[in-house]
C-alpha cells in the first residue's frame, strides 16, 4: 500500500501539468477556421528561397497579409481573387525553416477575375536557374506559370544564367504574361 500514495500523487501532478484532457478534444480546440479574401496577384516574398506567396485579407479586415506556407488543396491562379474558407491547425515539431501551422482549404466560397489587361509590377525579382525555369514549352517564375513572347523568354533565360535582379511587369490576360523587364 506504500506505493499507492506516491503513485496517486504522481498521477495527480501529471494531470495538473498536462491538463488531464484527452488529446483529441484538445487538438479540436486548437483548430481555427477563417475566411480569407485572396488577391489576384501573388506577392513577391523572400524567405529561405525567394518565391511568390499568397496575399490575402481576413474577412472583415482590410490589412493585407502574406502567407509564406502553402494552403493544402488550394492552387492560386494569376488574376483570380478567391474568397476561401480555410482551417488552421498546429503542427507538432515542424522543421526549423517551415511554418508551425498547417493551412487546409475547406471551400472556395466564390471568386472574381481581375480585369483583363491588369498589370502587376514586381521589383527586385531574382532571376537565376532556380527561379526562372523552362519545362518543355512552359515557363515558371518563382513557382508560377507564366507566358512571354519567345524572344523575351529566351532573353530572360540568358539573363537567369547570370543570376541577376530584375523588375517585371506581368499582364493578366487569362494567365500571367511577362510583358516587360527593366
C-alpha positions in Angstrom: 0.0 0.0 0.0 3.0 2.3 0.4 3.5 2.6 -3.4 -0.2 3.7 -4.0 0.1 7.1 -2.4 3.2 8.2 -4.3 1.7 6.8 -7.5 -1.5 8.8 -6.8 0.5 12.0 -6.1 2.5 11.4 -9.3 -0.7 10.8 -11.3 -2.4 14.0 -9.9 0.7 16.0 -10.6 0.9 14.8 -14.2 -2.8 15.6 -14.6 -2.3 19.1 -13.3 0.7 19.7 -15.6 -0.9 18.3 -18.8 -4.5 19.4 -18.2 -5.8 15.9 -17.9 -7.7 16.1 -21.2 -7.7 13.5 -23.9 -5.6 14.6 -26.9 -8.5 14.5 -29.4 -10.5 17.2 -27.6 -7.5 19.5 -27.0 -6.5 19.1 -30.7 -10.0 20.0 -31.8 -9.9 23.2 -29.6 -6.7 24.2 -31.4 -8.3 24.2 -34.9 -9.3 27.5 -36.3 -11.4 28.4 -39.3 -11.1 31.7 -41.1 -12.4 33.3 -44.3 -9.7 34.8 -46.5 -10.0 37.1 -49.4 -7.1 36.2 -51.6 -5.8 38.9 -54.0 -5.4 38.2 -57.7 -1.7 38.8 -58.0 0.8 36.8 -55.9 3.2 38.7 -53.6 7.0 38.6 -54.0 8.3 37.3 -50.7 11.8 36.4 -49.5 12.1 33.6 -47.1 14.6 30.8 -47.3 14.2 31.0 -51.0 12.6 33.8 -53.0 9.2 33.0 -54.3 5.6 34.2 -54.8 3.4 34.0 -51.8 -0.3 34.3 -51.2 -1.6 37.8 -50.4 -4.9 37.9 -48.5 -7.0 39.8 -46.1 -9.1 38.3 -43.3 -12.8 38.6 -43.6 -13.8 42.0 -42.1 -10.2 43.4 -42.0 -8.6 45.4 -44.8 -5.0 44.8 -43.6 -3.2 42.7 -46.3 -1.2 39.8 -45.1 1.2 37.4 -46.8 1.2 33.7 -46.3 4.6 32.0 -46.7 3.3 28.5 -46.2 1.2 26.5 -48.7 -2.6 26.0 -48.3 -3.2 22.3 -48.8 -5.7 21.7 -51.5 -5.5 25.2 -53.0 -3.7 26.4 -56.1 -3.8 30.1 -56.7 -4.1 31.3 -60.3 -2.9 34.6 -61.8 -5.7 37.2 -61.8 -8.2 35.3 -59.7 -9.3 36.8 -56.4 -10.8 34.0 -54.3 -12.8 34.1 -51.1 -11.9 30.9 -49.3 -12.6 29.2 -46.1 -9.6 27.6 -44.5 -8.7 25.5 -41.5 -5.6 26.3 -39.5 -4.1 23.6 -37.2 -0.9 23.5 -35.3 2.0 21.2 -36.4 3.9 19.4 -33.8 7.7 19.6 -34.2 7.8 21.4 -37.6 11.1 21.6 -39.5 13.1 24.8 -38.4 12.5 26.6 -41.7 8.8 25.8 -42.0 5.6 27.1 -40.5 4.3 25.7 -37.2 0.8 25.9 -38.6 -0.9 23.8 -41.3 -3.4 25.6 -43.6 -6.1 23.5 -45.4 -8.7 24.6 -47.9 -12.2 23.8 -46.8 -14.0 25.5 -49.6 -13.8 28.2 -52.3 -16.8 30.4 -51.4 -16.6 32.5 -54.6 -14.1 34.1 -56.9 -13.7 37.2 -59.1 -11.4 37.7 -62.0 -9.2 40.8 -62.2 -9.9 42.9 -65.3 -8.2 41.7 -68.4 -5.1 43.7 -69.0 -4.3 44.3 -65.3 -0.6 44.9 -64.9 1.3 43.6 -61.9 4.6 45.1 -61.2 7.3 43.3 -59.2 10.6 45.0 -58.2 13.9 43.2 -57.4 12.9 39.8 -58.7 15.9 37.4 -58.5 16.5 35.7 -61.9 18.6 32.6 -61.8 18.3 29.0 -63.0 16.3 28.1 -59.8 13.8 31.0 -60.1 13.1 31.2 -63.9 12.6 27.7 -65.3 11.6 26.3 -68.6 9.9 22.8 -68.7 9.1 21.9 -72.3 7.2 24.9 -73.7 6.1 26.1 -70.3 7.9 28.8 -68.2 7.8 29.3 -64.5 8.9 32.3 -62.4 9.2 31.6 -58.7 6.8 28.7 -58.9 4.1 30.4 -61.0 3.5 29.5 -64.7 4.0 32.5 -67.0 3.9 33.2 -70.7 6.0 35.5 -72.7 6.9 36.1 -76.3 9.5 33.6 -77.5 12.2 36.2 -77.9 11.6 37.7 -74.4 11.6 34.3 -72.8 14.9 33.5 -74.5 16.4 36.8 -73.3 15.2 36.1 -69.7 16.6 32.6 -69.8 20.0 34.0 -70.8 19.8 36.6 -68.0 18.9 33.9 -65.5 22.2 32.2 -66.2 24.0 35.3 -64.9 22.0 35.5 -61.6 20.5 39.0 -62.0 17.9 41.1 -60.2 15.1 42.5 -62.5 11.9 44.4 -62.3 9.0 42.8 -64.1 5.6 43.7 -65.4 3.2 40.9 -65.7 -0.1 41.3 -67.5 -3.2 39.4 -66.7 -5.0 38.1 -69.8 -6.5 34.9 -68.5 -2.9 34.0 -67.4 0.2 35.7 -66.3 2.3 37.1 -69.2 5.6 38.7 -68.8 5.4 41.8 -70.9 8.4 43.8 -69.8 11.5 43.6 -67.7 13.7 46.5 -66.7 
